[in-house]
Each structure stands twice: as C-alpha cells, then as structure tokens.
Amino acid sequence: MAKRKSIALGKWLKLNFSQSGVSLTGLKGVRFNLSKRGLRGTAYIPGTSISKSKTLLPRDHFKKYWIQYIIGGIVVIVIFNQFLTHASIK
C-alpha cells in the first residue's frame, strides 16, 4: 500500500507526495506529475474521460537541471497563488 502525503499551497493548490513521485493539483483541468519518467502535464475536462498528457521534460533533461526546475516551480507557485488570492478578494 502506497503512503501519500499532501501539502496545501494556498487555497487552490496542493502538492502530493507518493512513492512514485510528486504531483501538483488544484486547478480544475490541469495536473503536473514528476516521476521517474520526467515531468508530465495533463489537461482534462472535469466530469468526463477526456484528457491529454504530454511529457514536458524527459527524465534525462530533468536530471541534469533539476535544481533550476525546482526553484522555478516554487517561484511560479508562489506568484500564481498570490495572483489567485488577490483576484478572489475583489
């Protein structure tokens, strides 16, 4: 049985950790997964079985530049979260 750990990143985003990798979820219709295959993005239509997945960064490329991608991802999450927080107040 796989253990799962989740961390909320603001009101809309959640970072999920499992034995197979890390995923970022929260916005309806978009999901990002980081696993041994690399970074994959999935766009889907909620409530249907329609989805499209694509490898955004292959494993070899990610292994070479992993720290830059982690730092960049954190910066994007923080900025996006701030944008959503301020947009919902109005």
C-alpha positions in Angstrom: 0.0 0.0 0.0 1.5 3.3 -1.0 1.6 6.2 1.5 0.6 9.6 0.4 1.4 13.0 1.9 -0.2 16.2 0.8 0.7 19.9 1.5 -1.7 22.7 0.7 0.0 25.6 -1.1 -2.6 28.2 -0.6 -6.3 28.0 -1.2 -6.3 26.3 -4.7 -3.1 24.3 -5.0 -2.0 21.1 -3.4 1.4 19.3 -3.6 1.0 15.5 -3.3 3.9 13.2 -2.5 3.8 9.4 -3.1 6.3 6.6 -3.5 6.2 7.0 -7.3 6.7 10.8 -7.5 5.3 14.3 -6.8 2.2 15.9 -8.3 0.8 19.4 -8.3 -3.0 19.6 -8.4 -5.8 22.0 -7.5 -6.9 23.9 -10.6 -9.7 22.1 -12.4 -8.5 20.7 -15.7 -4.7 20.8 -15.1 -2.3 18.4 -13.3 1.5 18.1 -13.3 3.4 15.0 -12.3 7.1 14.5 -11.6 8.1 10.9 -11.6 11.0 8.6 -12.8 9.7 9.2 -16.4 10.2 13.0 -16.1 7.8 15.9 -15.8 4.4 15.3 -17.4 1.5 17.6 -17.8 -2.1 16.6 -18.1 -5.1 18.7 -19.3 -8.5 17.2 -18.8 -12.2 18.2 -18.8 -13.6 17.6 -15.4 -16.5 15.1 -15.2 -15.5 13.4 -18.5 -12.9 10.9 -19.5 -11.4 13.3 -22.0 -7.7 14.2 -21.2 -4.4 14.8 -23.0 -1.0 14.1 -21.4 2.4 15.1 -22.6 5.9 14.7 -21.3 7.1 18.3 -20.8 10.7 17.4 -19.6 12.2 14.0 -20.2 14.0 12.3 -17.4 17.5 12.9 -18.7 17.0 16.6 -19.2 15.3 17.0 -15.8 18.1 15.1 -14.0 20.7 17.5 -15.4 18.9 20.7 -14.5 16.7 19.6 -11.5 17.6 22.3 -9.1 16.7 25.1 -11.6 13.3 23.5 -12.3 12.5 23.1 -8.6 13.4 26.7 -7.8 11.5 27.9 -10.8 8.5 25.8 -10.0 8.3 27.2 -6.4 8.5 30.8 -7.7 5.7 30.1 -10.2 3.5 28.5 -7.5 4.0 31.4 -5.1 3.3 34.1 -7.8 0.3 32.2 -9.1 -1.1 31.7 -5.6 -0.7 35.4 -4.8 -2.5 36.3 -8.0 -5.4 34.0 -7.3 -5.7 35.2 -3.7 -5.8 38.9 -4.7 -8.2 38.2 -7.6 -10.7 36.5 -5.4 -10.8 39.3 -2.9 -12.3 41.8 -5.4 
